[in-house]
Amino acid sequence: MFVTRRKGENPLGNLLVDLMLRARPDVDAAIINGGGVRADLPAGPLRYGALYETFPFDNRFARVKLRAGDFAAMLAGSLGGGPFFSLGGLQAVAGCDGPDLRVTLQRAGVPLDASQEIVVLASDFLATGGDRAFAGLLERGLATVTLEDDPPLREALAAELGKLGPVSLAPLSYYDPEHPRIRAPPSPRSAAPDATCPSGHTFLKGQRRGLSFRTASWPVPSVIAPTDLERRDPTVAPLHACAAACSPSATHAEPTPRPDLSLRTSLTT
């Protein structure tokens, strides 16, 4: 069974971006947002109806051309508390740079130069500013978008699953916690009451500051707004876990009837 999760790297998100790359192999990377994945893929023979429930939106493919450093900064922002994006085609290695999080992109273990131009495959929703994914980069003229007018992205996923034939897909094949696609440093477990982090924000007394870097489920400091993040150095994004974590903020469309086509692919638990 592939379980849906909005936050953190997971087998289902990785499976979907891998299928996107199979459908459009001429791009460098693919991303999908956790909020766009709405249901689990159950164990057993996989049918179209289950895929529809997992990805019910009629989004199309879009290609975003940008520099690797700007894409890394976008991913850093997501790891710092924004919507989480599953990543395929590249690996992201995150590290603390003072109170900031810096992400380096790699292809097969080889770092990409920040100035290198790459093409990222995404849904038209994300590519045009949805979830603020590329919004800041588009506003600054740091990315260009090409929209496809093909059938929905979901149909391409179904086609690629069909091409796999009668095989079994295991979650561990798509996400191994010991070898994640997105790697980040260990999490601080706590911070002293009323302490102040290097960026000047005050910890809340008595609250746990522990963050799960393994799942990338990190709170956003209540004093940081998305527009503030976009004004920072485009190659870095704040991650106050690097400063022992600042105070966090308090923080489908119905399927259209159609034949329940078998994709002949079996999912294992």
N, C-alpha and C positions, 0 to 999 in steps of 0.2 A: 504494500500500500504506500502510495506517495501522498504525504500529508501536506496540506497547504499551510504556509506560515507567512505572515506579513513582514516579520523582522528576522534577520539572520539568514546566513547561507543554509540552503536546504535542498534535498534531492529533487523535489518537484520543480523548483525554480531553475535549477541547473539542467534538468531534463528539457524544459521548454526552450531555454536559450540554445542548447545544443541542437535541438530540432530546427530552430530558426537558422542556425549556421549551416545546417545540412541543406536547408532550402535556398540559402543565399551564400554560397561558399566563397564568394569573391570579396567579402568584407573582412575587417580585422577583428571585430568583436561584436557581441550582441548583449543587450540588457533587457530585462523585463522587471516591472515593478511588482512588489508583493501585493499591492492593492488590486492589481488586475487579475490575480489568480484567486478564484472565488470558491473552489471546492476541491476536496481530495480526489485523487484518482484511486479507486478501490482496487484491491487485489483481485486477481482472476482475469478472464478475457476482457480486454478493453474494447469498449464500443463507443461510437461517435457521441451518443448521448452523454456519456460520462465526460468526454473531452469538452463538450459544449458547456456543461455545468462548471467545469474548471475554468474555462476561458470563454465567457458568454458574450464578449463584446465584439463588434464588427470592425475592429481596428484593422488598418492596412499597414504594410511595411513602410518604413521610412529609413533613409540613410542620412546620417549626420557626419559631415566632414569637419574635423577639428584637429588641433594639436594634441599629442599624447599628454602633455603636461596639463592642458585645460580639462581633458577628460579625467585625469587623475584627481584634479582638484574637485571636480564634480562628485566623484566617488568618495573623496574625503569628506565632503559636506554631508553625503548620505550616511556615512559611518558616524559622523558627529551628531546624529540625531534626526536627520531627514528621512524620507522614505527609503527603504532598502531596495537595492537593485541587484538581482541575480546577474552574474557575469559569466559570459562564455567567450572563448577564443583567446583571452588574455588572463593573466593572474595579477592580482593587486597585493602589494606588500605595504602595510601601513606601519609607520614608526613615529614616535613622539619627537618633536622638535621644539623643546621648551613646552609651552602650554598648547602648542598646535599639533595637529595631526598631518603628516605628510605622506602621501601615497606615491609609490613607484610602481609603474606598470611593467610587467614582464611577459615575454613570449617564450614559452619553453625554457624558462629559467634565465633568459637573457634580458636585461633591462632595456626598455625603450628610451630613446633620447626624448626629452621633454618637447623638443621642437619638431619632432617627427609628425607628419600629417597622417592621420588614420581615418578610417571610415567605420562608424559604429551603427549597427543595425538595431532599430528599436521600433516600437509602435508609433503610428502617427500621433497618438495622444502624447506620448513622452517627447517626441521630437519637436512638437510645436509648443512646448512649454508646460504640458501637464505634469503635475506633481513637482513643478519648478525644476525638473530634471535638467534641461538645457536652457531654461528661460534666461538666466543671467548671462550665459555665454552668447545667446542670440541677441540679447539687448545690447551687448558690447561689440557685436559684429565679429565674435570669435568662432562662430560655427555657421555652416550652411546646411540646409536641409533639402533633400530630394524626396518627394512623396511618390509612392507607387499607387497606381490606380487598378490594382489587381483585386481578385477576390479577397475576402477577409483573411487576415493572418492565420486565424484558426484553421482555415481550409488547407493552408500550406503545412501546418503542423500535422493535420490528419493525413495528408498525402505522404509526408515523411515517415510517419508511424507505419503506414501501410507498406511502404517500401522495405521496412525492416523485416517483414514477413512474420511467421509464427515463432517469435523469440520471447524469452522471458527477460524482463527488465527489473533489476534489483536496485533499490534505493542506494545501497552502499556503493554501487558502481558510479553514481552521480554525485555523491557527497560523502567523502571520508573525512571525519573530523580531525584525523591525524594529518591529512594532506589537503587542507581547504584551498579553494581558489582565491579567497580573500583572507590574508593573514594579518593579524594585528598583535601588538605587544600584550603581555600579561596585564590583567586588570588590578588596579589598587583596590583593596578590600574596604578601606574606610579612610576617613580623614578626621582630624582633631576638631572638636566643637569650636565654632566661632573663628576658625582659622581663615586665612585669606590666601587664595591661590595667586600665582605670579601675575595673572592678568587682572587682579584686583577685585575679584568677586568673592563674596563671603559665603562660607559653608553654613548650612542650616544645622543648628545644634540638635543632636539626638537622631539625625537621619542617617541611614546607611548610604554610603557613597559607592558601594561595590557595583561594578559594571561587568557585564558578561561580554568580553571581547570575542569569545569563541562564537557567540551567536550574534554579535554586532548589535545587541539590543541596548542602546545607550541613550540616556536622557539628554535633552537639550537644555542648557541653562536658561532659566526664565528671562534673564536679562539680555539674551541674544536673540534678535529677530532675523528672519531670512534675509531681509534687505541689508542687515549689518554684515552677514556672512559674505554677501556678494561684493561688498566694498573692500574686503580684505585682499591681500596678495593672492592673485588667481592661482598660484601654485600650492597654496596651503589652505586649510580650513580648520577652525577651532575644534579641539577635542579636549575638554577640560578634565577628562579622565587622566590626561597626561599630567595635570596639576592636582591629582588626587580627587578630581571631580567636583565641580561647583554645584550649587544648589539647582536641582532639576525643576522644571516647570511641572505644575500639577498635571503634573501629568502622570440589481442585476436584472439585469434584464431577464425576464422569463424566457426559457428556451422556446424557440419556434418549433412547432411540431414538424418532424421530418423523419424519414426512415432511419431506424437505429442501426446504422451500418456497422458491421463488425470490422475492426481494424486488424484483427488476427494477431494482435500483440498481447501477450500475457504479462501482467504485472505481479511481482512477488512481494510478499510482506517484508 
